[in-house]
Amino acid sequence: MIMEQEANAEEQKPSRRPGVLGFLIWALARFIGLTLRVRYENLGRMQEAVENNQGAIIVTWHGRSLIPANVFRGRGYWALISLSRDGEIQNRIFQRFGFQTIRGSTGRGGVRAVLQLAKKIQEGGVLAFTPDGPRGPTHKVQPGTIFLAQRSGCPIIPLGVSARPRKLLSSWDSYMIPLPFARAAFVVGEPIFVPADLDDADKERAAEEVERAINACENRAEEMMGFAALDATGRGGAKR
């Protein structure tokens, strides 16, 4: 009985794994961020919305989040993190970068989390968001992005990034890891406002507009780094 109680107590102890992995991934991402040479384009579009305290939803694809995480560090921006085991690791990483986080996802805690976020944005907060996350499909804006913009009345600001040299992982989102001391491009698009009174067809069109805007920013960033335009999987080829 005593051995069973001790075993149960061990099982109930919080795992150190998320904290350790979170620190190691953050340390690597931060090291890479410190060595990047970033070239910005149209940064004023984002700064105007943020400095006027009007609230904003900054969106880029899931596979390109490492550079924005470094650029936005320490600003108190908001991030939506899933309630999954991997989400706990991600939560530790984003908190180390200085983000405020709200936990939730489409399957668990989604509505409550999105409503909380909409309120924070409405109050002047800034959300850094990957609209095709956490599991894809890649380069497809999920309905939650449009709902947040409708509910808060704040603009969606598309963002595209690229880097060279880099490594593209064989993950669902072709996650991009810039190599240390790489050059990087950070491109900001025009703010997009979403009316509150949209029917389902209009919401689909709004999502497609946001997709095109992010892709345009990302293709511009790819061009700045000497790459060809991205394909549907988020992969591009080097220009000859």
Secondary structure, DSSP 8 states (H G I E B T S, - for coil): -HHHHHHHHHHHS--SHHHHHHHHHHHHHHHHHHH-EEEEESHHHHHHHHHTT--EEEE--GGG-HHHHHHTTTS--EEEE-SSHHHHHHHHHHHHTT-EEEE--SSSSHHHHHHHHHHHHHTT-EEEE-TTTTT--TT---HHHHHHHHHH---EEEEEEEEEEEEE-SSTT--EEEEEEEEEEEEE---B---S---HHHHHHHHHHHHHHHHHHHHHHHHHTTB----TTS---B--
